[in-house]
Amino acid sequence: MSLLYAGPALTNYFIVEGGDNSVASVRSLFLDDNVLLAGWVHYLTFDLFIGAWLAKKANDTGMSRFVQAPILMAAFMFAAMGLALFLCIRLG
């Protein structure tokens, strides 16, 4: 997944107009289908990585699969929220 991301990201990032860190520049980047694909793969890769890490940590601590399921679903859809949910449950 990381290599699938790297190809379109590196070959298209520097040819799209813009270049600063403004929201308008980011929006401009995602108007290009190749950059949009790279961004989507980037998010999927991160979500899957966080989910795998959470599942391993949850298994290591003996967390029930019934508790893990909503956390992993949250991690797949919204990685940062799934991570926050896991940390709150684990630390709470």
N, C-alpha and C positions, 0 to 999 in steps of 0.2 A: 504494500500500500504506500509506503514511504517513497519508493522509486516511482510509482505511478503518479504521485504528487510532484516529485522533483522535476520530471520531464516538462510538463506544461507550465509549471511555475517558473522554472528558470529560462525557458525559451520564450515566454511571453511577457514576463514581468517588466522587462526594460523597454519593450516596444510600445507599451500602452502609454498614452499621454497622461500627464499628471506628475507625480513623483514626490509630492510632500505627504505628510501624514494626516491630511484633512479628510473628513468624511466624504467630501466631494471627490477627492482623488481615489479613495477606496471604491466608491460607487462607480467611478469611471473604469477602474480596473475590472470590476465584475460585469461590465457590459460586454466584454470579450468572452465568448463561449469557452475558450481554452483556459482562461484564467478562472472563470466560474467553475469549470470542472476541477481545476487544481484546488480551489478553495473548498469545494464539496468533499473531495478526497482527503484534504487536510483535516476537516472536521470529523469525518468518519474514522480516520486513522487515530486521531486523538481520543475520540469517544471509545473506540475499541480497546485502545491501550489502557485508558482509565478503567474501563469495565473489567479487563483481565486482571489488572492490579487489585481492584476492589474485590473481585471474586477470590483471588489468592489470599488476600489479607483476611477476608471474612471466613474462609475455610480454616486458615491458621488459628483464628480465635474461636472456632467452633460455632460460628453464627449459623442459625437455622436457615435452610434454603427458602423457607417461607418469608423470612425477614430479608434475605438477599434479593429475592425476585423483584420487589418494587424498587429497591436501590439500584439494581442493575438496569432495570427499564429506564429509570430516571437518568442513569449514566449514559445509556445509549441515545436517549433523546436530547438530553441537556447535561453534558459531561460535568460541568462545574456544580450543578445542583445535585447530581447523584453523588459526587464526591463529598459535598457539604452534608448531605443526608447521612451518608455512611459515617463521617467523622462525628456528627452529632449523636448518632445512635451508639457508636463505639465508645465515645468519651462520656456519654450520659449515663 
